[in-house]
Amino acid sequence: MAKFIIAFIITFNITACLAQNADYIRLDTARFITGDQPEWKNRVFNDHDWKIIKTGEVWQNQGFPDYHGYAWYRIHVRIPSSLKKQAVWGDSLRIYLAHVNDADETYLNGEIIGKTGAFPDDKGGYVSKWPAIRNYAVSANSSVIKWDEDNVIAVKVYDGGGTGGIFMGEPFLDMLEKTDGIAFEAKEIMFLPSGKVLRKLSLQNKFNTTIRGTIHYTINDAAGKKRLRDVNLPVALGPFESKELAIEFPHREGIELVYNYTEQSSGKGKSYTEIAPYILTPRAPLTPVINSAAVLGVKALHPILYRIPVSGSKPINFSIKQLPEGLSLDEKNGIISGSIQANGTYTLLIKASNSLGKYEKSLEIKVGDTLALTPPMGWNSWNCWGLSVSAEKVKSSADAMIQKGLADYGWNYINVDDGWQATGRAGDGEIKANEKFPDMGGLGDYLHQQGLKFGIYSSPGTKTCGGFLGSLGHEGQDAVTYNQWGVDYLKYDLCSYTDVIGNDTSLSVQQKPYMLMRNYLEKQPRDIIYSICQYGIHDVWKWGSSMNGNLWRTTEDITDTWESLYSIGFAQSNFYPYAHPGGWNDPDMLIVGKVGWGENLHASRLTPYEQYTHISLWCLLSAPLLIGCDMSNLDEFTLNLLKNNEVIAVDQDAAGKQAQKMIDKYNFQVWVKQMADGSHVIGIFNLGSSYAGYTLKLTDLGINETASIRDLWAQKNIGNHLRQLIFQIPPHGVRLIKVFAN
């Protein structure tokens, strides 16, 4: 790399996106072609016959629906010298490309200015860096920049599967200022007994130069429209230095923290508004509470492993009345194991007790052909660890699921996503794990000993999305191996199978690989949940069940932004007829907690309001609930989202119905889910950008008689025999209520 080129990535851990400086040039469109030729990087190359494409949107939406592999963008831009003259610092030209899926090599006028990830033909092979922001800079004095002339930014992209290209942001070009080196990072948050919250905030200088200025922060009550506090502090930061602030504020919904840093020499600033986290769910009682779903589906003669989910002070002792023959109970750990010989419905009365009290609940074990009678709940490695997943990280996540009490609320699958496979198969064709997973069977045993389930990932193609070995030509062999390892869940991801089928996108061709693996899974002497991941192509919700799919992805991958959550979650309304016990529409994994897709872990960019909406909507949808964050780094707010047993019960309801959208107007949507006990759960969503009032008339939903109404997040009754309710709902927020019939 030439010595005058700088390549860097700036991470703003609590900002939603990178902000342009006052003078900037948008890079909205590019010329685009699939394939790869080295001369395409050159400034003088003639690209007039290439397709014009938007840079902020995946190429799958722009005429290349099934393409994966190499592609090039060429962005033509005149760079005026006024940019440099008007800049206060005048040090570097910044080229911001937002996100690229999955690896890129970027050139300015034929000179490389940055590379993120690695291509399949690189030494060491393909390395996906999909979540990393592409944010490159070039010295303002470099001769590679053609001031007041046309320049070409050429971007070589490789997409290994899923969506491809430059997307999820607005690419631009500007001059760096010193404030671009300032980053806010939300550190620890503590909910104090005094009714206050303490936020620790780190102010960081990412540049190798001293930055002097003032931080100004305000504490606002957005719900009450009041300013509660206003503080100015002079702050000087040496090269790469960080300083920490402690900010205290009231613990309630609607508190917003506004941070501003003004750099002294330029007067330029950087600002961010943080919606303060708040906890709605009261602390769980110390007496035992059994939080299980009402039903469990298994197959005859197959091994059963079921950890009874019970919250309360430990130790807890367990007993069961009417335990079917063939099953046994670990009375200290509450783990049921064994097998049942014959089909039928077996009703168990489970009792849990500790020194403070006891609890009883019935569980129906339905032995037959149907698994996943309620949506699967657990954790998946992808949104956190990406391709850097390892056995140690998986074990750590399993330990955290137990230690942090999530298993006490029904979270029980530990799923290893892409990145576990070796580079080649054994001589007899058997799939092998790589050095990060020295003993897959042992890993399965480790999880099973704690009453947890073991999930794994593959593709029907030759390669997975991350470039690892797929199952093509070895489907039966892989199914046998999964059984030997004790696998309880298979996510089967389309990825490179699109290369196999070429231009044939007929339904039968789309179904074939899933049908093939279905047949081999059926032959295994254990229950394996089958997750069909092919992004909703050919309306998979209509035929996923016939593949013995227990869940099927209805969408592309989700990311931790409101735009992604909104476009995916609120687009599920037409799929409700296809959700049922044993088969679930899957809008992808949860994006709460610390996520990062392999590196640059950061707190979810969803506001707390949006995170309450996220969990509420997924539960109304009867969606699979798969945590995607760093399990070792769960804060109290995130645990509050994941450990509300009344909200989880909405998802795990035995009727298995998906909510329907009943009202959609004036920036509000109202979704209603009918429950097995005859009650209705209602989600009222404010899709607007500010607090707003909403009057809900239950008769508009066909609910004419009510006995009582309960706020599920606060776990408190809010009235009896009401016909109308008035709510103040935060921006992108929700009220989740349960209406009991007479």
N, C-alpha and C positions, 0 to 999 in steps of 0.2 A: 504494500500500500504506500502511495506517495506520502512524503513526510508532511506536506502542507494540508493533508486531509485529516479531519477529526470525525470519528464516528462515536456516537454516544446514545444512551437511552436514559431519559429522565422519567422517574416514576413519582407520581403524585398520589399518595395513598388514600387521600380522602377527597380528591377532586374527581369529578365525573369525566372530564376530558381535558385536553391541553388547550389553553387559550391563546389566541393569536395576539400579537402586539397591534398597536393602532394602525400601522401601515403594513398591510400584508396583501398577498395575492392568492386567491383561491385557485386550487388545482382540481377543478370539478370534473374535467373530462380528459380522456387519453385516447390514443389510437391503440388498438388491441389485436393480438393474434395468438392463436395457440401454437405450440411447438417451441423449438429452440434453435436459434442460429446465432453464432458469436457476433456477426456483423450487425445484429439488431441493436447493439449498444451504442453504435457510432452516431455522432451528431449528423453526419451527412447522409445517412441511409435514407432512402426514399420509402416512406411508409404511407403514401397517399391512398393506397388501395386497402389499407387496414380498416377494420370496423371502429367506429367511434363508440366509446363506452364510458359510463359514469364510474368515477373512482371510489365513490362512497358506498357502492352497492355490489354485492357478490355477482360474479359473472353468470351464475346459474339463473339469475333473474333477468339476464340480458341476452338471451339467445344461445346459451351454452348449458342447458339444464343438466346434462349428464356427463360433463367433461371433468376429468381429473388428470393432472400431469403438469407439464411445463407450459407457461404462457408468458407473453411480454406485454408490458404497458410502455408506451412512449408518450410523455407529456411535453408538449411544446409550450414554452413560456418565455415572454420577453421580460427580462429583469432590469428595471430602471435603476440607474445610479442614484436616483433620489432616495431610494430605500436606505442606501449606505449613508448618504449625506444627512438624512434626517434622524438617523439613529444616534442616541446619546453615547452608547458604548462603542458601536461600530466594529465589533470584534469578529463576528461570525454570521454567515447566512445559514438559516435553518430551513431544512426540508422535512416537513412532517407528513407522513404517509398513513397515519392512523394504524389500523391492524392489517396484517397480511396473513393469509392462510395458504401454506404453512411456513415456507422458507422463502427468503428473497435475497437478491443481489442487486444493489442499486448503483446506477452510474449517472454522473453529470457530464454531458458532452464527451462521453466515451471513457471517462476516468471513474474508477470505482470509488464510491464515497461511503459505502457501508454494506455489511452483509449480516443477516440474522438467520440462524439455523444452518442446515447443510442439505445439499441436494443428494439424490440417490447415487450419482456418479462421482461424488466427492470422496476423498480418502476418509474412511471411517463410516461412510454411508449416510443415509438420510436421517436428519434430526429436525423434527418439527418444533417451531417456536411460535406457534400460532398466536398465543395471547399477548406476546410482547408488542409494545408500541414501537413503530418504526419512526425514529426521530433523529435524523442525521444532520450534521452541520459541517460547513466548509469554511475555512478561513476567508474572511472578506478580502484579503489581499492576494488570494490565489488566482493565478492566471487561468484556471479552469472555468471560472465564472466569466461569461461574456456580457459585461454590463451594457445596457441599452441595446442589446441584440437578442435574437432568438436563441434560446437554450433548449436542450433536450434532456429531460430526466427519464432515463430508461430503467425500467424495473423488471428484472427476471424473477418470475414467481414459480414455485412448485407447490401444487396442491395434492396432498396424499389421500384425500377423501373428504366427504362432506362438502361444505361450501368452499369457494375458492376466490382468491383475488384480494384486492385492496378494498376494505369495507369497514363498517362500524366506526365511522368518524368522517370528518371533512378535511381532506388533505389541503395543506397550504404551504406557502413560502413566506418567510419574513426574516428580519434581522433580530438576533438574540439581544436581549437586554439583561442587565444584572438580575432583575427580578425573576427571570426565567430560571435562575438557579435556586430560588427560594421554594421550599416544599413544606407543606404542613402535613404532619402525620399524627393521626389520632392514636394515642397510646392507650394505657389502661383506663378503664372506667369503673368507678366504684359507686354502688348504691348504698348510701349511708343510712343508719337507723334514724337519723334526725329528719328524714324526709328530704334530704339533699342528695345531689349527685356530684361526684368529683371526677372531672375529666382531666387527664394528663395529656398535654399537647406538645409535640416536638416541632420546633421550627428549625429547619435544616438548610444549610448552604451547600448546594451540589457543585459549586464552581471552585476553581483554584484561585480565588481572589477574594479579598475582604469586601463584605457588603454591609453598609451602615444604613439604618433607617429606623422606622417606628412601627410597632405592631399596635393596632387598634382593634379591640374586640368589643362587641356588644352582646348582651343577653336579652333576647326578646321573647315575649309571650305572644306567639302568633295567634293563638286561639282568642286571647283577650285583647289583642292589638295594643300591647303595652311594651315599652322599653324598660327593662328591669335593672340594667347595669351598663356602664359605659367606661371603658378603661383604655388609656394610652400608655405605652411603655417604649422607651428607646432601646433598640436592640442592635448591637454590632456583632456580626458573625464572621470569624476568620475563615480561611480556606477549609472547606469540607466540615465546618464546625456545626454542632447542633446545640440548641438550648431548649429546656423544657419548661413549660408553664403548667400551673395547676389552676383550674377554673372550676368554681363551685356554683351550682345553680339549683333551682327547685326541681324535685322529681315529680313531673307530671307531663301528660301529653301536651304538645304544642310549643315546647321550648325550642327556640332556634338560636344557634350561636353563629355570629357573623365575624369572621376573621379578616383583617386587612393588614397587609404589610406595604409600607411606602418606602421606596428606596430613596436615599437622601440626595444623591447627585442629580438624578433624572426626574424625581418627583413621580415616577411611574410606580404603579402598585399592582399587587396581586391580592385577590380576595376569594373567599369561599364561605358558603353558608352551610353549616352542619345542622341537620335536624337531630336534636339530642335523643338518644335512646331512652325508652321508658318501659317499665314493666307493668303489664295489666294483670297477669295471672297471679293470684295469691299463692303463698307458699303451701306446698302439699302438706297434709297432716302427717304426724309421726306415726299414727296408727296405720295398719296395713290397708292398702287399697289395691284390689286386683284390677288391672287395666287391660285385660285381654279382650280381643274381639269375641263375639258370641259363638263363632264357628271356626272350625279348622278342617280343611280338606286334605285327605291322604289317600294313598292307594294300598290295597290289601297286599300283605306279605312284604311290603317295602319298609325299610327302617324309618322309624318316627323319632324325631328329636324336637322337643318343644320346651322352651324355657318359659315358665309362667311369669308374665310381667306383673310385678308387685312393687309398689312404692311403699315407703314407710321406714321407720327406724330399724336397722339391722341389729342383731340377727332375726330372721323370720323363719318360722317353722311351717312346713306344709303337710297337708294330708288330703286324700281324695277318697270320696265315696263312689262306689260303682266304677272302679278302675277296670277297664276291659282286660280280659285275659291276654297275656302276651306283652303287656306294658308294665313298667316299673317306675317308681317315683323316688328321686333323690330328695329326701325330706328336708335336708338342710339347704340345698341349692335350688330346689323347685324345678328340677329338670325331669321331664317325662321322656322315657326312651323305650325302645322295643319295637314290636310290630303287631298288627292285628290281622288275623287270618281271613276274615270274611267281610264282604261288603255289608253296609248297614249304617245306621246312625246310632252313636253311643253317647249318652249324656253323662257327663262327669260333674260332680259337685266338688269344687275345689275350695279348700279352707286354708287361710293364711293367718298366722297369729304371731304377735310379739309381746313384749312385756306390757304394752300399752293398750292392746286390744286385738280384735280379730275381724275377719272379713270372709264372706262366702260368695261364690259366683259359679254359675253353671257354664260349662263349655260343651258344645256339641262337636264331636269328632265324626265327620261324614266320610266314610270309607267307600270309595267308588272311583270314578274316572276323572274327577275334577279336582284340580289343585287351585291354589290362590283364590279361595272363596271370598277373601277380602284382599285389597291391594297390598302388594309386598311393601314392607318398610325396612329400611336399613341404610347402608352407607355405600357409596361408590367412589373409587379412587380418582376418577378422571378430573373433575373440576378442581381438585386440590393438587394432586401430584402429577397429573398428566403421564408422560412417558418415563418420568423418573421414579415411578412407583417401585417399591421393593417389599420383600417379605417382612422386613423389620418395620417399615411404615405401616403395613397392613396389620401386623400384630399390635403395634402401638395404637392403631385406630380401634381395634377390637377391645383392647384393654380400657381405652377411654370410654367406649360404649358402656362397659360394665361400671367403671369407677365413677363416671359422671351421671350414672343413673338412667341413661337413655334406654338401656335394655329393660328397665322397670316399666317402660311405657310402650313396649311392643317393638322397638327397633331391634331387628335381629339378623338381617343379612349383612355380610361383609363382602363386598364385591370388588374383585381385582379387575380393572378395566385394561386397556391396551398397554403393551410394553412388557409383558411377562415372558414372551416366547423367546426361545433360542434362535440363532441365525439359521440353523439347519436342523432337519429331522434326523433321528437315528437311522441306522442302516436298514432297519425293517420298516421305516416310515413313521415310527411313533413320534408324536410331538414331544418336544423337550422344553423345559423352562431354561431361561438364561441364568447367569451367575448371580443375579439379584434374588433369585428364588431357588435356593439349593435343594429344597425338599418340599415339593408341592403337596404330596400326601401328608407329610408332617404338618404343613400349614393347615390343611383341612382338619387334621386331628386336633391341633391347637385350638381352632375355633369351636369345633364340636364339643370339646371338653368343657367349654364355658356356656354351652347351650346355644351357640350362635351358628348361623348358616354360612356356607362358603359359596361365593359366586365367582364366575370367571367370564372371559370375553374372547370372542373369535369373530372371524368373517367368513362368509361363503366363497370369497375370492382367494387369490393366491397370496394377497397381502392384506393386512389390517389397515385402518386409516393412518396409523403411525408407521407403516412400512414393515411391520413384523409379520411372521408367518400366519397365513390364513388356513382354512380347512379344506380348500378345493381339492378333490380327489382323495381326501383322507377323512371324510365325514364320519364314517362308521368307526374307524380306528380312533378318532378323537373322542367320540361319544363313549367308547369303552374306557379310554384313559381317564376321562372326566369322572366316570363312575368309580374307577379305582382310586382316584384322588379324594373321593368323597364330595364331589361338587354337587351343590343343591340348586344352582341357578346359572343359566347360560344366557349372556347377552350376545346376540348374533347380528353383527353390524355389516351392512351391505358393502360399503367401501369399494374395493377393487373388483368386485363382481361386475360392476358396470363395464369394465374393460373386457370381460368375458363375453357379455351379451352384445357388445357393439351397439349397432343402431336398432336392435330389436327390443323395443320397450313394451311389448305386448304383456298382458296380464299373466298369461301362462308362464312366460319366461321369468317374470318377476316373482312368481310364486314358487317356481321349481326349486331353488336352493333351500328355501324354508321348509318346503314339503320333504325334501331329502333328509335334512337334519331332524325334522320332526319324527320321521320313521325310525331313525337310529336311536333317538332319545327314548322312544316308546319301548325299545327292546331292553333298556337298562333296568336293572333291578333296584332302582331307587327313584325317588321323586325329584325331578329337576325342573324348576320353573324355567319357562322358555320365553325370553324377551326378544321380540322381533324388532330390530332397529333398522328401518329403511326409509325413515323420514316422511312417511305418509304417502309415498308414491302409489298411484293407482288405488287411492282410497283404501288403504290397508285396514282401516277400521271395519270395512265391510267383509273382509275375508281373513283377517288375522286369526280369528277364532277357529276357522276350519283348518288352519295350520297347527292347531293345538297351542297357539300362542296364548300365553297368560297375560301378556301386555304387548302393545305395539306402539311404536313411536308415531305420532301424528304430525311431526314437525321437524324442522332442522334443529341444530343445537341451540340451546338457550345460553345467554350470557347475562352477567350481573348488571343490567341496565333496565331502566323503566321501559324503554322502547322495545327491548327484547321481551320482557315480561308481558307487556301489554299486547304486543303483536301475536304472541304464542298463547298466553293464558285465556284472553278474552275472545280468541278465535276458535275455541273448542265447542261453541254452543250447538253446532249442528251434529255433533258426534254422540249426543246423549243416548240415542236408541241402541247404540252398539256396546255400551258398557254393561257388564253383568257379572255376577259371581263366576270367577274363573277366567274372565277376559276383560282387560282394562285399557282404555285410551291412555296413552302415555305422553304428556306434554314436556317430558324431560325432567332432569334432576333439579333439586332445590339449590338456590343460589343465595343462601344466607351464610353467615359466618365468614371465615377467612378463606378466600378462593384464590386461584392463580394459574391453574392448568399447568403446573409443573415448576414454575418459578415466579418470582415477584408476587408472593402471596400478599394479599391486601384484603382489608375489610370489604365486604360486599358494598358495591356502589349504590345499591338500593337504599333509600331512606328507611328509617324505622316504620313510617307509615306504609311504605311499599312492601316491606317485609311482612307486616301483618296482613296486607292484601294477598301477598304471594301464598302464605300458608293457608289462609282462609279459602282462597279460590281453589287451590289444589285439593283441599279436603272436600269442598263442595263438588268438585269434578270426579270424586272417587279415583283420584290419580294415584299411581304408585308414589310412595314417598321415599326418595333416596337422597340422603344428606350428601352434599358434595364438598364439604369444607374440611379444614384441618381439625380433626377431632381432638388433638392434643391442645388446641388453642381456642376452646369454646368459652366465650364470656357469659356472664349472667343473663344478658339480654337475649342472646341466641338460645341458651338453654330454656329460657322462658317461652320462646317460640315453639320449641320442640318437645316440651314436657307438659303441655296443657292437655290433660286426659279427656276433657269434654270436647275440645276441638278435634283431637285425634279420633275420637269416637264417631265424628261425622264422616271421616274418611273410611273408617273400618266398619261401618254399619252393615249388618247382615243382608239387608235388602239389595245392596249393590247397585243402587240407582245413581245416575249422574244428574247433577242439578241442571235445571233449564233456565235460560235467560228469559225473564218474564216482562221486564221493563227496560227500555233503552232510550232515554231522552234527557235533554238538558244536562249533559255531562254526568249523568248517573245511570248505572245499571243495577238491576235487582235480579238476583239469581235465587232459585228456590229448589231445595232438595227434599224429597219425601223420604222419611225414615221408616224403618221396619216397625217401630212402635206407633205409627200413625201421626207422629209429630212432623213439623216442617222446620228445616233450618234455612234461614234467609240471610243472604249476604247483600248488603247495600253498599255499593262501591261509588266513590266520588272520583271520577276520572279527570276532574278539573285541576287547576294549578293553585288553588287557594281554598281555605276553609269555606264550607258552604253548608247551608241548612237543607234538610230533606224531610218532607212529611210522607210517611209511609201509611197508606190505607190498606189494611189487610184484605178488605173486600176486593180490592183491585187484583189480588192474587188468588181469588177464589176461596179465601179463608174467612168463613163467616162466624164461626164460634171458636172462642179460645178460653182455655182454663188459666194458663199462666204463660208468661214470656220471660225468657232468661237470656242474659248477656253471657255468651260462651267464653269470651276472652277474660272478662272480669269474674266469671263464675258466680254471678249473683242474679236473683230475680229482679225484674224491673217493672212488674205489674201483673195484675190479673184482669181477665175479661176485657182487655183493651181492643179497640178496633182501629186505633190510629196512634202512631208513634212519631215523635219529632226528634230528629238527630242533627247534631253539628258534626260534620265528618271532615277530617283533615285532607289536604290535597293528596290524591292517589291513595287515599285511605279507605277503611272499611268499618262497618258495624256488622257483627255476626251474632244473630239471635236465633233462639230456638223457640218455636211456638207450639205449645202443647194443646191438643184438642180436648174438648170436654169428654 
